[in-house]
Amino acid sequence: MRPGQSKGDDDALPTGAHRSDGASLLARSQAFIESPATQNGRPLGYTPAICWCLGLICTCAAMVALDAISSDNSPSPAQWMNYAMLLVASVMLCVLVFIKRARAYSPILLTCGTCLTTCYIACRLDGLLTMSLKAWPTTSEPIKTFTVVDFLFQTPEELLGAWFFAVALLCEALQSSFVRCIGILPTAVHTVVYFLVFLGGPWLSANTYGSLFYIVLQAIGTQLFLVPSSVMLTLQFKKVQESQELLNQSQKRELAYQRGIQQADGVLSHILKNNIIDAKNSIDLFLDDVESRDILSHAKAILFRSMWWCRLREAVVQLVQGTYVKRPQNVSLSKFCNDLRVGRPAITLDCPSMTASLDPVACNVVLENAVANAIRHGDTENPEIKLKAEVVEHASSAELSFTLINRAKADRPKLAHWHASNSDTVSVVVDRYDSVSTGLGLQHIAVAARECGMAVELWQEDVYVHFRLSMRTEVSPGAETVSDGSQAEGVHPTFPLNVHILCVDDSPITRKCLDRVLPQRIPGAVVKVFGETVSDVALFKQAVAEQCDIAIVDQNLSLPGADIKGTDLIKELVSAGYTGLVCVHSANCTAKDMAEYLKSGAHCAVDKDMTWGEKVKLLGHAYTKHTASQNLPDIPWTVDNV
């Protein structure tokens, strides 16, 4: 597993550097979605409650004005009732608008207010009927129509009362429509109050509202019309709410993914910029002093780690987003630790010759940040950096730990003890560093450790700072592994003599390396390279059709006048009857990319940032399995086969 370098990743993203316009837009979008003022963010019943309050305020204000015009005396109890309901509606409106915490109780407030208004309508009905009857003749002849009307009302007083009763039911239906759209339970509560008021009220009143048959018929008939419509409206509202919630969740996931990509890209951009600058400076030093060959090797190692961080991009995005999945592999501890020391000769190593099951990506993220912080914040004159790997075997498993020790700067206060489970102490540790440190490295360490079930500690003893990464794992003595974690099938893969390898790539440097390195590492190989112009693609396809054992295809061919996908070219080769090994040579080899390559007909993929030794070894194993599959056609080709 190759290491990744983060030059000063603890302060890899300076304060404010990630607050771009895109980040501000994402933050505003996320705040809009989660705000109580949005469609999905506001509690159920909030909008109906606001509309109900406004309607009741207008109605009560009109009633107050009407009573003031028709009455010259001091306010009557009915007028005080108008003032009371106006006050209730106004207070409820202010509470819902200005107190956000109260919005969660909108259904309860609306249900209580609706029930109170039902009683208010009944009282006003009785008062208005009493006032109307005062102007009615004291003696009225009974109404004899000899029709069904006689069962509803029999005197003019009962006719007037029946009319007021019908108007009151209409007002009640209008005001109760708000509570009936927020759920079945509020509707049921209001229905009980409705029947108590409009069936029991006429029996307690001195006025008559028609016959008993009329009162029951009107009250029950109104509910039989309103309740089914309320249930249907509630069900439809629930469906709309569920659809909106799904849309809201999708928007939140998309915003979280975009935010994760933005943060990860900001970190990686800063890392790569620092690494490329260091590599450029190293090459400049080499050009000034030709004898300093080590400087150029150091530049090569820095660029190598920069390429590895590009491969870690997807893992960093998943860690920031919280969707990373642990992928343990069998890894040689000595190789893993030595890769971490590439370009860092000042680090001494104490590591047993063992193989352990661990997640190399997550461990690289943690240890690279730790090494970068030790180099940047430790003693620059005498860092004394040491990496120690220890294995403590138990009955059923073993505990693997990586301890990084470095000398602290003498002019800095002693570091406080920190461990990954306590994210609150990040700021405390950061305060011990210089002012440009943001603690981003420790945050990424904590995230990686939490996602993969690892323990991380940072503390200081005397003048030495200790950083420890530990985990439960399984170990075995000695065995080396190949880059994908599967056991090597022989130290050096064998190729037949005069194996024909044809390569197509748009990079002149890559073509030159393929033409020079492959014959050196595969004795007797016949290597031909293509890709300088668009016409070379046709020559490549023709040469493959004539004689080719291994075809190596670049995924993205940006040629003068045309852009060609390697997967499209592979499909053409396979459809033309080519049966040899097809290998994709690309800088993108994620699981999603591998699935696309295999679907097109490729048998394996070689990442461009691999060393040439790793490339040839992987190519040899893939060629051996491919030739075996020619004799066993029922063996499927998958990523595990490669």
LINZI-V144734 format. One record per pair of residues at least 24 apart in sequence whose C-alpha atoms are under 7 Angstrom apart, sorted by the first residue. I is the first residue (numbers start at 1). J is the second residue. If there is no record, write none. Layout:
i=<I & I>
j=<J & J>
This chain:
i=<1 & 1 & 1 & 2 & 2 & 3 & 3 & 3 & 3 & 3 & 4 & 4 & 4 & 4 & 4 & 4 & 5 & 5 & 5 & 5 & 6 & 6 & 6 & 6 & 7 & 7 & 7 & 7 & 8 & 8 & 8 & 9 & 9 & 9 & 9 & 9 & 10 & 10 & 10 & 10 & 10 & 10 & 10 & 10 & 11 & 11 & 11 & 11 & 11 & 11 & 12 & 12 & 12 & 12 & 13 & 13 & 13 & 14 & 14 & 15 & 18 & 18 & 26 & 30 & 30 & 40 & 40 & 40 & 43 & 43 & 44 & 44 & 45 & 45 & 45 & 46 & 46 & 48 & 49 & 49 & 50 & 52 & 53 & 53 & 56 & 57 & 57 & 57 & 60 & 60 & 61 & 78 & 110 & 111 & 111 & 111 & 114 & 115 & 115 & 118 & 118 & 119 & 121 & 125 & 125 & 129 & 129 & 151 & 152 & 152 & 152 & 152 & 153 & 153 & 158 & 158 & 158 & 159 & 161 & 161 & 161 & 162 & 162 & 165 & 180 & 181 & 181 & 181 & 182 & 183 & 184 & 184 & 256 & 257 & 260 & 260 & 260 & 261 & 264 & 264 & 264 & 272 & 275 & 275 & 275 & 276 & 279 & 298 & 301 & 301 & 302 & 307 & 319 & 319 & 324 & 326 & 326 & 327 & 328 & 328 & 328 & 329 & 329 & 329 & 329 & 330 & 330 & 330 & 330 & 330 & 330 & 331 & 331 & 331 & 331 & 331 & 331 & 332 & 332 & 332 & 332 & 346 & 347 & 347 & 347 & 348 & 348 & 348 & 349 & 349 & 349 & 350 & 350 & 350 & 351 & 351 & 351 & 352 & 353 & 353 & 354 & 354 & 354 & 354 & 354 & 355 & 355 & 355 & 355 & 355 & 356 & 356 & 356 & 356 & 357 & 357 & 357 & 358 & 362 & 366 & 366 & 369 & 374 & 377 & 378 & 378 & 378 & 378 & 379 & 379 & 379 & 383 & 397 & 397 & 397 & 398 & 398 & 398 & 398 & 399 & 399 & 399 & 399 & 400 & 400 & 400 & 400 & 401 & 401 & 401 & 401 & 402 & 402 & 402 & 403 & 403 & 403 & 403 & 404 & 404 & 404 & 405 & 405 & 405 & 405 & 406 & 406 & 406 & 407 & 407 & 407 & 408 & 408 & 408 & 414 & 415 & 415 & 416 & 417 & 417 & 418 & 418 & 418 & 419 & 419 & 419 & 420 & 420 & 420 & 420 & 420 & 492 & 493 & 493 & 493 & 494 & 495 & 497 & 497 & 498 & 498 & 498 & 499 & 499 & 499 & 500 & 500 & 500 & 500 & 500 & 500 & 501 & 501 & 501 & 501 & 501 & 501 & 501 & 502 & 502 & 502 & 502 & 502 & 502 & 502 & 503 & 503 & 503 & 503 & 503 & 503 & 504 & 504 & 504 & 504 & 504 & 504 & 505 & 505 & 505 & 505 & 505 & 506 & 506 & 506 & 506 & 506 & 533 & 533 & 534 & 534 & 534 & 545 & 548 & 549 & 549 & 550 & 550 & 550 & 551 & 551 & 551 & 552 & 552 & 552 & 552 & 553 & 553 & 553 & 554 & 554 & 554 & 555 & 555 & 555 & 567 & 567 & 570 & 570 & 570 & 571 & 571 & 574 & 581 & 581 & 603 & 603 & 604>
j=<336 & 360 & 483 & 308 & 339 & 305 & 308 & 339 & 340 & 364 & 305 & 306 & 308 & 309 & 364 & 368 & 305 & 306 & 309 & 368 & 271 & 368 & 369 & 372 & 271 & 274 & 275 & 372 & 372 & 373 & 376 & 369 & 372 & 373 & 440 & 441 & 369 & 373 & 437 & 438 & 439 & 440 & 441 & 442 & 436 & 437 & 438 & 439 & 440 & 441 & 267 & 270 & 271 & 440 & 266 & 267 & 270 & 436 & 438 & 438 & 263 & 266 & 255 & 252 & 255 & 244 & 245 & 248 & 103 & 104 & 107 & 182 & 106 & 107 & 182 & 103 & 106 & 178 & 106 & 110 & 93 & 178 & 89 & 93 & 89 & 86 & 89 & 90 & 85 & 86 & 86 & 124 & 179 & 179 & 186 & 190 & 176 & 190 & 193 & 172 & 194 & 197 & 168 & 164 & 168 & 161 & 164 & 211 & 210 & 211 & 213 & 214 & 210 & 211 & 208 & 209 & 210 & 210 & 208 & 209 & 210 & 209 & 210 & 209 & 230 & 230 & 233 & 234 & 234 & 234 & 231 & 234 & 321 & 321 & 317 & 320 & 321 & 317 & 313 & 316 & 317 & 306 & 302 & 303 & 306 & 303 & 303 & 343 & 342 & 343 & 343 & 609 & 447 & 448 & 451 & 359 & 452 & 359 & 357 & 358 & 359 & 357 & 358 & 359 & 485 & 355 & 356 & 357 & 358 & 481 & 485 & 355 & 356 & 357 & 358 & 481 & 485 & 356 & 479 & 480 & 481 & 385 & 385 & 386 & 387 & 385 & 386 & 387 & 386 & 387 & 388 & 387 & 388 & 389 & 388 & 389 & 390 & 389 & 477 & 478 & 475 & 476 & 477 & 478 & 479 & 475 & 476 & 477 & 478 & 479 & 473 & 474 & 475 & 476 & 473 & 474 & 475 & 473 & 448 & 445 & 448 & 441 & 406 & 433 & 406 & 407 & 408 & 409 & 407 & 408 & 409 & 407 & 472 & 473 & 474 & 472 & 473 & 474 & 475 & 470 & 471 & 472 & 473 & 470 & 471 & 472 & 473 & 468 & 469 & 470 & 471 & 468 & 469 & 470 & 466 & 467 & 468 & 469 & 466 & 467 & 468 & 464 & 465 & 466 & 467 & 464 & 465 & 466 & 463 & 464 & 465 & 463 & 464 & 465 & 460 & 459 & 460 & 459 & 458 & 459 & 457 & 458 & 459 & 456 & 457 & 458 & 446 & 449 & 455 & 456 & 457 & 617 & 617 & 620 & 621 & 620 & 620 & 524 & 525 & 524 & 525 & 526 & 525 & 526 & 549 & 525 & 526 & 527 & 548 & 549 & 550 & 526 & 527 & 528 & 548 & 549 & 550 & 551 & 527 & 528 & 529 & 548 & 550 & 551 & 552 & 528 & 529 & 530 & 551 & 552 & 553 & 529 & 530 & 531 & 552 & 553 & 554 & 530 & 531 & 553 & 554 & 557 & 531 & 532 & 557 & 558 & 559 & 559 & 560 & 559 & 560 & 562 & 578 & 580 & 580 & 581 & 580 & 581 & 582 & 581 & 582 & 583 & 582 & 583 & 584 & 585 & 583 & 584 & 585 & 584 & 585 & 586 & 584 & 585 & 586 & 597 & 600 & 600 & 601 & 602 & 600 & 601 & 601 & 623 & 626 & 637 & 642 & 642>
